[in-house]
Amino acid sequence: MTYGEYYYRIKYAINLQDGKWITNKPTMTVPKQMSKEEALIYYNTKFCEYWKEVKKS
C-alpha cells in the first residue's frame, strides 16, 4: 500500500453521524513514501493484476 492509498482510506473513513464527525482509522501502520521508480513498479504490477482479473470475467 502506498502513502496515497493510506491517506485516501483515512480521508474517506470520516463520516458525519448524529452531528459528530466519526472516524474508524485503519489499524495498519503509515507506509513510507515511495520514490518515483518504486511507485512506477508498484502501480504497474497493481494494474497488471487488475487487468488479469478483468479479462477472466
Sequence and secondary structure as in RCSB ss.txt:
>XXXX:A:sequence
MTYGEYYYRIKYAINLQDGKWITNKPTMTVPKQMSKEEALIYYNTKFCEYWKEVKKS
>XXXX:A:secstr
  HHHHHHHHHTTEEEETTEEEE   SS       HHHHHHHHHHHHHHHHHHHHH 
